[in-house]
Amino acid sequence: MQGIKDTLISDDLYERHFVCDLNACKGACCIEGDSGAPLDEEECAILDDIYDEVKSYMRPEGIEEIEKNGTYSMDIDGDLVTPLVNNKECAYVYFAEDGGTRCAIETAHKDGKIDWKKPLSCELFPVRIKEYPTFTAVNVQFLDICRCACSLGKSLEIPVYKFLKEPLIKRFGAEWFEQIDQIGAKSKGG
């Protein structure tokens, strides 16, 4: 574990490798797990604001879930998350012709309909952020569905933090990332 400012960072961030391989996993992270994507309060307000623009990209099941229960929900731990359809896939997911998942929010963003790309927790995956009263924990959550991403990252020699440079900078800032990069350069993963 490393500490930078008020963050405590798992060594996995720079010692392990990761590059999403959507051709292999088909975006399984959008349909597997025990709750939706973590959200903060600001993101919940954004979801309320953009729903009408995103709705046309969504599946009927996702629309039904959101119109019944709202654009976000609370999981059993009391955390704000994206809603799920049948307690499985994210309500904002749709299925592409190749059988893989796609994010309705991200597609609306790519099409210029909205300014917001998607929840930061989705951009950061497999990194998970947990806020505590005196520090922020930065961990890596490797799921079985990500074995192909770990293999690809290892073959390309790309540590987790380098693959996630843009969202990590978005969340913690460039100075924080530079410090992680220095740590990574000294480790076997960087």
N, C-alpha and C positions, 0 to 999 in steps of 0.2 A: 504494500500500500504506500502511496505517495500522497503528501499533502501540498496543495497549492492554494494559497489564500484560505478561503473558507470551504475548500473542497477536499474530500478524501477519495482518492482515486485507486481503483483496483489495478493491480499489475497487469491483468489481462488486457487492458487497454493498449498497451504497447508491446507486451510479450506474445500475444496471440495474433493470429492472422485472420482476415475476413474480407471477402468481396462478394456482394450479393450475386447470385447466379440464378436469375429468374428463369432461364431456360431449363434449369434442373428442378428448382423447387416450385415454380409456377406461382410464387407469391403466397406460399402457405401461411406465412405469418399473419396474413389478413383474415384467415379463416380458422386458425388454431390458437389455443390459449384458453385461459380460464376467465378472462374478462376482456373488455374492449381496450382500445389504445388509451393510455393515460393522458389526461387533459389538465390544463390549469384553468382558472376562472376566466381569464381573458380569452382563451381559446373557445370556451363554452359560449361566450358572447359572440365570437366570430361565427361559430357554427349557426347560431340563431340568425345572424345577419346574412349569411351566404346560402342558406338552405334553398331558397327559391331558385337560385342560379344552378345549384348542384343537383337538384331534384331530377332534372331531365336526363342526367347521366346514370341515375340509380335504377336498381331493379325494383319491381313492384313490392317485393317482400321487405326491402329496406325502407321504402317510402311508407309502407304500412306501419312498420315498427316505429319510425320517427313520428309519424302523425298520431300514433296512439300514445307514445311515451315520451316524446321530445327529442331534440337534436343531440342530447347527451344524457348520460345516466350516472348512477352511483353504483359501484360494485359492492360486494359483500364486506370489503374492508373499509368502505366509506370513501373511496377515492372516485373522483370524477373520471369518466371514461366514455368512449364512443359506444353507442348502443349496439347490441348484438341481435341478429336474427336467429331465433331458435337456440339461444345461448351458444352459438357457434361462430358464424362469420360476422364481421363488422357490417353494420347496416349500410355503410358507404361503399361497400365493395360491389363490383360487378364482374362478370366472367367474360373474358375475351374469347375470340374464335379459337385460339390455341389451347383453351382450357384453363389458362392461368387467370389469376385475379388481377384486377386493376382498381385503382382508387378513383371514385367519382369526383372527389375533391381535387385531386391532383390533375385529373383530366380536364376539369373545368378551368383550372389554373393554366394548363398548357394551351387551352383554347382561348385564353385571354378573357374569360368570363368573370374571373375573380382574381384578386391580388395575392391571396394567401395560398401557399403551396399545399399544405396539409399539416396535421398536428406535429409538433416538434418531436414528440416521442416516436412517431412513425419514421421521421427523417433520421433519428438517432439510433433506431434499432440496429443491432442488438444491445446498445447501451441503454441502461435504465438509470434514471435520476431519482433519488429519494431525498426529500428535504427533511432535515431534522432541525431542532431549535438552534443549535450552535454550528452546524456544518451541513454541507450537501454531499451525499454519497454518490459516486459515479461508478457504477458497476457494469459488468457485461453479462448478459443473459444468453448463454448459448443453448439453443434448443436442438433436439434431434433433427428437426426440419432444416437446420442450418449447416449440417455436415458438409454439404456441397459448397457452401459459401466459405467455410473454414478451409476446405481443401483447395479451392480456387485461390483464396488469399495466401495460403502457404506456398502454392506453386508460383504465384506472382510476387511473393515476399512483401506483401502489403499488410502491415499491422492494422488493427481495428481503428486506431486513432487517425491514421492517414486516410483510410477509406471514408471516414466520417468527418473529415476536416471542416467542410462547409457548415454542417449543422452544429458541430462542437464550437466553432467560432461564433455562430449565431447565438448559441446559448451562453457561452462563457467569455467570449471576446478573444481577439487576436493575441493579446499578451499572454493570456492563460494557455492558448494553444501553443505558442512559441515555447513555453516552459515544458509542456508535454512533449513537444518535438525534441527538445534537448534531452529529456529523460529517455525518450525512445531511441535517440541516436546512440546513447550509451548502452542500451540494452541489446540483447540478441535479436529482438523483433524489429528494430528501427534500422 
